[in-house]
Amino acid sequence: EDVHDLRELLTARRALVKDQITAKTRLATATNPLVKDQLCRRINDIDTDIKALDEVVAQIAKQRGTLDERIRRLMTIPGVGRLTATILVIDMPELGHLDSKKIAALAGLAPMTQQSGKWQGKERIIGGRASLRRAIYMPALVAIRFNHDLRDKYQQLVNAGKAKKVAITAVMRRIIVLANTLLREGRDWQPKTTLTKTDTRPPREMMMAFIDVHREDLGIEPICRELAIAPSSYHEHAARSADPGRRPARAQRDDEIREQIKRVHEASFGLYGARKVWHQMRREGIMVAKCTVERLMRAMGLAGVRRGKKTITTISNPKAPCPLDKVNRAFRVSRPNALWVVDFTYVHTWAGFVYVAFVIDAFARRIVGWKVSTSATASFVLDALEQAIHARRPDPDDGLIHHSDRGVQYLAMNYTQRLAEAKLVPSVGSVGDSYDNALAETINGLYKAEVIWRQRSWPSVFGRGNGNAALGRLVQ
């Protein structure tokens, strides 16, 4: 009977709050003095009625000791006041008697499957008790400001790209689950103790290895008691060590993936990072998540080569006429011989600087022409173009676009004449903007990072172990 009265009083309070909001909204737009005076008196009367209802609710709750104790226990949660705690206790009598997922689903804060048996479909959040969600919303806003755990959870979801509404819903779900846990276990909320560096336990693997060494002398249970771990954890560890088949499926899968990662990384001469290793494994039909490759490579101590700083080699002539930019940074094409991008870079050897020119087909990002020279002349880059034309033999109907920067080598008369003879459409980027020729700059960076800087020192330009051989390896 008392619960019924409390539910009726809470319903009346919600109606008064709704009327109060309506009156305040009208007061904000009212201009007539008489209407404004009536609205102010109406708002004050509603305030008085709400306070009277709150006092009656508190008296009824105190008359029932168990009800008042449940309300008091929920009020220990940061951000949960007496009104919110009362609404939770009255509108959700199941609180403290169900598991976490069911209690969150009843509030409409967790998915509830509508299927029975071995249902494999998606679960969606539907239905639930709207009054509870409205009651928890404000405590959730308070929690993300003053509760460190929930604030970190909210920020983690937002940083991961989740909508703020989704992040708030997750915090609300945490609060209702926490309230259910406190009532089920009959305890008050206590903040988590922050461990200092001296209080932090060593890694699990280290503790298990320590027990393996000293178990005969000290015994398993005394060691586990001092290390604050369950003896069953060690027994499970020992059983898995004796029988690898008992290890979790994820651990067994990780062992298989580690072998594949090591193979791909070694096949790339240690050049590939997590992204390229992941792409190569997918090309080979090995389905694995990118985050898994990143996690395992980090654990294995494997990493790809990193690029250094770039040096500008483009020298432009502002007086020289040049074609328009027909690419506009759109380097994705649907077929071969649709777009070639060209550029050259330099390599420092014992004999001096060496220049390396590239012609890249944008479709597969394949080097179709290259040349190594001791001088950066127009004939040097023209040789790379001739190799590309000979290898690909583009048809005049292809409408092949030749894109370069504003270097004087690519705007030279003999170079532009060869473009016209081969029926290539010239395209030139803007001055001082590497993004206009970003694909060619990427190939330059890969050549430096994956070939040149790994050896650090190149003794000669031509002959055994020179830049030409290294360039050939990159093309392969």
N, C-alpha and C positions, 0 to 999 in steps of 0.2 A: 504493500500500500504506500509506504514512504517513497519507494522508487517511482511509483506511478505519479505521486504528487510532485516529486522533483522533476520528472520528465515534463509534466504539464507546466510547471513554473519556468523551466528553461524554454519551452515553446513560446510562452507569453513574453519572456525576455527578448527572444529573437524578434518577435513582432514589434516590440517597443523600440529596439535598436533600428529596425528598418524604418519605422516612422520617424525616428530621430534623424536618420540620414536624409530622408526626404525633406524634412523641415529645414535642415541646414542647407540643403541644395537650393531650396526656394528662397531662403534668406539671403543667399549670396547673390541672387539676381533680382530680388524685390527692390522697388523704388518707392512705393507708397509707405509713408510713415506708420499708418495704422496697421497695414499688413505686416510690416517689419516688427512692430510691437507685439502683435498677436503670435507671430512665429517665435519670437524670443521667449514669450511666456510658455508657449507650447513646448519648446526645447527644455526649459527649466522643469516643467511638470514631468516630462518624460525622464529626466535625470533623477528626479525624486522617486518616481515609480521604480526605476531600475535599481536604485540603491535599496529600496524596500524589499524588492524581490531577492536581491543578493543576501540580505540579512536573513530572510526566511529560509533560503536554501542552506545557508551556513548553519542555522539552528537545527534544521531537520537532519543535516549530515552529522552534527555533533551528538544528536540523540541516538544515532546508530553508530556505535564505536567502530565497528569494522569498516563501515563506509567512510567515516572520517579518517581512519588510518590509511585506507587506500588512496584517498585524496591527498593526504599529507605526504605519502611516499612518492607520489607522482610529482608533487611540487618541488622535490629535491632536484629534478631535472632542470638545468639552466634554461630559462625562457618560458617554462610552464608555470603559469599562475594558478590561483584557486579556481577561477572560472573555467580555464581550459581543462584542469584536472577533473573538475566536477563533470564537465561535458563528456570526457573520455570514460569516466566510471559509469555514468548514467546511460549514455547512448551506446556503449559497448560493454555489456555485462560479461561478454566472453573474454575480456581482457585478463590475461594471467592464466587462462585455462587452455589455450591453443598454442600451436607452434608458430614460429615467426612468420613463415610464408602465408599461412592461413589467416593470421590476424591482419597482416598487411593487405591481403586480398579482400578481406571484409571491408576494410576502410577504402578500397579502391585505389590502393597505392602499390599494388603488385599484380602481375598477371594471374589470372585464374582460368585454367583450362576447362573447357566445356565437354571434353571427350573422356571416355573411359578406356581402360585397357592400355595397350602400348601406343599411346598417341605420340606422333613424331612431328606434328605441325607446330606452327608458331603460337605462342601464348600472348594474349593481349590484355591490357588493363581495361576492364569494362565494369560498369556499375559501381558498387560500393556506397558507403554512407557519406553523403555530401556534407552533412553537419560536422562530421569528424574532420574532414579535410579542411573545412573553413576554420575549425578550432585550432588545428595544428599549423596552419599557414603562418600566422604571426610568430609563434614560437620558433618556427623554422628560420624566419628572417632574423630573429634575435640570435639564434644559434650560429648562423654563418658569420656573425660578427664577434661573438664572445666565447663560443665553444671551439677550442682549438682543433679537436678531432673533426667535427662537422664542417668547420671552416676549411680545413685542408681537403676534405672530401669534395666539398662544393667547388673549390678552386681547381682541383684535379680534373673534375668533369668538364668545367668550363674551358680549361686549357686544352683538353682533348677534343674540343670542337662541339661539345654538346650544348644544346640550347639552355638558356638560364632556367626556363620552365622545367626542363627535364632534370636539371641539377637540383632545383628546389624540391621537386617531387622525391628525388632520392634522399634528401635530407629529412623530409617529412616521413618517409618510410623508415629511416633510421630512428626517428623519435618514437613512432608508434611501436616499433620492435623493441626499443629500449624500455618503454613503459610496460609492455607485456612481460619482458624478462624480469623487471624489478618486482612486479606483482607476483609472478610465478615463483620467484626465488625468495620473496619476502625480505627484501633488503632495500636500503636507500642507495641513491646514486652517489658514487664517489669518483672524483676526477682521477684519471690515470696518473700514476707516478712516473715522473720523467727520469729515466736512467742516465746517469753520468757515464763518461767513458770508462771509469773504473768499475761501474756496476754492470756494464754490458757483458753478456755471456759470450764466450768464444763461439765460432761457427760450429754447426752441428757435426760436420765431418771431423773437425779437430777433437771434439768431445768423444766421438765414437772411437777414433784412433787411440785416444788416451785410455779409454776403458779396455780396448783390445790388449794394450800393453800391460796394464796393471790389474787386470781382472783376477789373475791367479793369486796375487799378493794381498790385495785389498778387498776383493769381492765386488760383485756387480752392484748390488743394492746400496752399500755404503757410498760408493762413488756416485751413483745416480742421485742419492740424497743430497750430497754436497754440491753437485752440479745443477740441482733443481730440475732434473728431467725424469720422466717415468721409466722404470726398468723395462716396461714392455716396448718402449721405443728402441732400446738397445737390442732386445731379443729379436725384434722384427728386423733390425739392421743386420744382426748376425745370420738370421735365416736367409735373408736376401743375398748376403755375401756367399753363403754356402750353395744356394740354389738361385742363380741369376733369373730363372724363369719366374720367380716370385716377385721380381721387381715390378714397379708400376709400368703400365703400357707406355706411358710418356717417356720414362727413362730408357726403355728398350728402343723406342722409336728414335730417341735422341742419339743413341749409339750408332744406329744405322745412318742417320743424317750426318753425324760427325765424319764418318768415313767418306761420304759423298762430298762434303764440304772440303775436306782435306785433299781429296783427289782433284777437284775442280780448281782449288787454290794453287796447288802445285803445278797443274797443267798450264796455268796462266803465268808461270814463273813468279808466283807470289805477288802479282800485280792487282788482281781483282779484290775489291772490297765486298761488303755484304750485298750491295745492290746488284753488282754484276755476277757474283756467285749465284744469287737467287735467280736471276734471269737465265743463266746458263743451265741451272738445274731444271728449271721449267721447260727449257727447250729440249732437254733430254727426257722429259716426261716424268720428272720427280716432283710431285705436288707437295709443296711445303710452304708455310707462311713466311713472309719476309722477316717478321719479328723473330721467328724461330731461328732463322739463319743469323740474324744479328746477335741474338742471345748466345747461340752456340759458338760463333766466331769470337765473341768477347770472352767466353769461358776458355776457349782454346788458345787465346792470345794471338789470333790471326787478324790481320788488317791489310787493307789494300794500300798501294802507294799513294802518297799525297803530292799534290802539285805545289810548286813554289810560286814565286812572283813572276809576272810576265814582263817582258821588255818590249817596248814599242819599236818596231822596225819599219813602219810605214812612213815614207817621205812623200808628201803630195805636192803637186804644183798647182797652186790656185788659179793660174792663168790657163792651164790646159783644159780644153773642152772635154766633157765627160758625159756618158749617157745617164739617164734617170735610173732611180732605184725601182726595179720591177719586181722585187721580192718582198720588200717591206717586212722583213723578219719572219716570213711564212716559209719555213724550211721543210715543211711536211708536204711531200708530193705523192702521187698515186701510181707512178710508174718510173722505171729507169729512163735515163736520158731525157729527163724533164728539167732538171736543175743541176748544174755543176757549180760548186763554190771553190774558190782558189785563194791561196795565201802562201806566204813563205815565212820561215822563222830562221833562227841562227843557232849554231852549236859551237861551243868553244873547245878547240883541240890544241894539242901541243904545237901544231904548225900554224895556229891562228884561227880566226873565225871561219866557219863554214856555214853556208846558207842552204836550206832545204826547202824546196817548193812542193806543194801538194795540189792535186786536182781531185776533188771529192764528189762523188755522185750522191746527192742528198737523199735518194730513195732508200738505199741500204746503208748510207754513210760509209761507202767503200771507196778506198783510195784507188783511182783509176789511172793516175799519172803522177810521177814524182821525179825529182832531179836534185842532185847534190852538186854544189859549185862553191868555189872560193870567192866568187864575186857576185854581187846582187845586181845583175844587168837584165835588160829586157830579153836577151837571147837565152838567159838561164831559165826564166819562167816560161819562155816559149817552148823550150825543150820538154818541159813537163806537160804542156798543152799538147804538143805533137804526140807524145806517148799516149795520152788519154784518147786523142782522136783515132790513133792507129788501133788501140785496144777495143774501143767501143764502136767506131765507125758510125757516128750518128747520122740519121737521115735528115734531109732538109725539112721534111714534113713533121719532124718531131717537135719543132719549135723550141729547141733546147736553149735554156737561158744560162748564160755564163755570168756568174756574180762574183765581184771582187771588191776590194777596198779601193781607195783613191791613190794607191801607190803609183809612182811614175812608171814603174816597169809595166804595169797592166794598162796604162794609157799611152804607151809608146806606139809609134806609127806602125812598125812592123808587127806588133802584137795585135793591134786592132784590125790590121789588114788580114791577118790570118783568121781572125774571128769571122770577118765578112766572107772570106773564101769558103770557110767550113759551114756557112749559114747558121752561125751561133748568134743568139740574141744577147747583146751586151747589157749588163746591169751593174751599177756602181753604187755603193753605199755612201753615207755622208762622212764628213771629215771628223776625225777624232772620236768616233762612236763605234766601239768594238762590237756592240750588240747587233749592228747592221750586218756583220759578217760572223755571227756567233758560232755557227757550225764549223767554219774553218778554224776559228780560234780554239774551239774544243779539240779538234784534231791536233793542232800545234801543242796544246797542253798535254794531251795524252802521249804524244811522241816524246816530249821532254820527260814526263813523269814515269812512263812505263819502260822507256828504253835508255834514254841518255843519262838521266840522273842516277840510275841504278849502278852504272859503271863508274860514274863521277869523272873519269879521266879517259880521253880518247887520244891515243898517240898520233894518229895520222888521218889524213883525209881519204886516201885511196889505199887499196890493198887489204890484207887480212885484218879482221877486227875493226874495220872502219865504220864510218857513218852510213855508207851505202848498205853494208850487211845488216846493220841495226835497223835501217829503214825497211829493208826487205823482210826482216822478222816481224816488224809491226804490221806491214801489209798482209802477211800471211795470217 
